[in-house]
Amino acid sequence: MDQKRLKFSQNTADQEENHQKRKGSN
């Protein structure tokens, strides 16, 4: 269960980073 939570947290961080990159691109 802990691993699943960790993966979820990483996924969220990745999504946030993608949003930032998109904003910078635009």
C-alpha positions in Angstrom: 0.0 0.0 0.0 2.8 2.4 0.8 4.4 1.8 -2.6 1.1 2.5 -4.3 0.9 5.8 -2.5 4.4 6.7 -3.4 3.7 6.0 -7.0 0.6 8.2 -6.9 2.7 11.0 -5.4 5.3 10.7 -8.1 2.6 10.7 -10.8 1.1 13.9 -9.4 4.6 15.5 -9.3 5.2 14.4 -12.9 1.8 15.9 -14.0 2.7 19.2 -12.2 6.0 19.3 -14.0 4.4 18.7 -17.3 2.0 21.6 -16.7 4.9 23.9 -15.9 6.8 22.8 -19.1 3.7 23.4 -21.2 3.3 26.8 -19.7 6.9 27.6 -20.4 6.5 26.3 -24.0 3.5 28.4 -24.6 
